[in-house]
Amino acid sequence: MRLPAALLGLSLIVPAFALAQSAGEVERCFQNPAACAGGGGGTAPAAPAPAPPPAPLAARPAPAPDYATVLNSPEPDRRKIQESLRTLDKYNGPIDGNLQSEATMKAISDWQKGRNTPAVGKLTPQEAAQLNAEAARAPIRRLESPPPQTAQPVPLAPPRPSNADALKALKERLAERRKAAEPKANAAAQALVRDLKAYVAADGKGVAGDQFADFAKWYADNRAAGRTVGDITPVIDDYGDAKAGAATTTEVKFETKQGDKTYSQCLVFAWIEGTPRKSPQAFGCNDVAAVEKWKTDQALKSAWR
């Protein structure tokens, strides 16, 4: 069956239109791919939604100051820091490279305070460079380290004297001391002997008996036994200063007679010089402990022995 000429013409126009529309769509998709997301057709695609703004970046913490680099730097670098501190009149200790010594850390802190920076006593590499640069610009006033002192030899102690030499020296000192005290000691002993002889001559009366009660009893015992008192001889036992004055202890030997027999008896007289005598006592010559106790009670400082 043959188609009419009008229908045949229409069938040729429709494919040409469709082809032209497809070519335009392809060009549009090539220029804006988002416009073809919904497929072909005569309707224009919707405009794309705006992209969301980027999220803000999180703040990063500041890095910790780097002090280890300077502390662990070579010794010449550490010594240079100390020299720079000395140049700036912040440090006067030894140049030994020890940046952790108390004096060096204090010097660094003082320098940091002058710059209004945290005074931590340690340096970052940047601070070390600034310190050295500041010292290089300063006038040269470096003080050289004092030269090491030569150790002085320790003087040897003088040799100790032997026992014989020490004893000899002691006797010489005692002799000098006794020589100075001898006139006063002899005068005190002779005054006592005069009082004792006067007491015997008065047959038991006088100051000697009044002052020395034990002597008065001794004399009465001898008289009752029929003995008479003869020679009286003093021997100074001790002499020196006491808390109440000059003190004297004297051994006195008495010669007593009974018929044709002669006896020797001995008493120790102790007293403090004065008028009348103070703290007077008489002891048997064998009663050494009692005599020494009397000296201790009187705080006697001997000038005799």
Steps between C-alpha positions, in 0.01 A plus 500: 500500500639837415492789757372837402761759415402720801555222752828410342625860533399514867685178580818649358469826704442333843830305509693806391350704787570227749860479383541875525359496857734213602806685371410812703445293813840336463669839469315626805601194708861539390506862619307434827485135602280582802223617266461147359468324835121468461509356141403653170194700416402840406487636858816681634657334808477662848800710630739300731490567884793713636787301664521523886781724640822319611527408871740723701841350577566409870759725677833322549680536842822701493808278507693477833818712522812312389748519789663161443690613190700761689547286811637216285704719270880450472707621794659792311152634423394468863818671619435784253158556659665534841755742355219706348323513836824613662547770234152631586585505874248225574743226599830478688536126548736255329492455122443124512212447255257396774178678408306325777706635789314725741713805416461455121123447517463811718704702250280380212186586701633851568570549129151377411341732757678794338334405169154458660492134398423204730791459740540122485880484526529303175544613139340409172730500194354836395566651845856362504570666168350829623704483822827445314418776256421743782829414673691549173366856478587581862829671596772249583514473880562131548668401820749226467467207734743529794805281461486180699653544841795288584424285799695621797686233691336416827739584782602199694402493864797545730619175649344421834743523788598184675361420844830597657497839322135559593572421866800729499296785351225447759749514786644822361153658482420389854829635624429840344149506640615394848780755495247779443267373778770403751530832692125515578479129583798516738358806673167323557671187638725697737202695634328169579808365679515812717139448603562131575804574715310771685220251569746243641680767705164611647426134581198470273383856456506723193363550146651177365275291722203728442532472122611136467276296729665170398840637597366606841371145557832353385689720743267410789541125427879531508493695828273237653749229392783689673669608179648844440535677167848594381613611154238604244608478131276609208514360145274665243268243335317728254431864426286685249185702433164376628148635457527696828865609478852358519499149648778316684542141612804429715637185658624571853725251678487504879770347721340374821677357801384265772767429758814397314306412181451730203214465252442667162145591416354679195194711425387675181360851548281649228354850486408802288711809568328768705469649846380279648575200276199368307391137465783378729535124550765259628539137379728209572779485244377157390150629424586601144141461370368750755768754409429468127127535561560825684699631203220401262236665718700822497564480121874528559705574185847392597801716435717251688461165326 
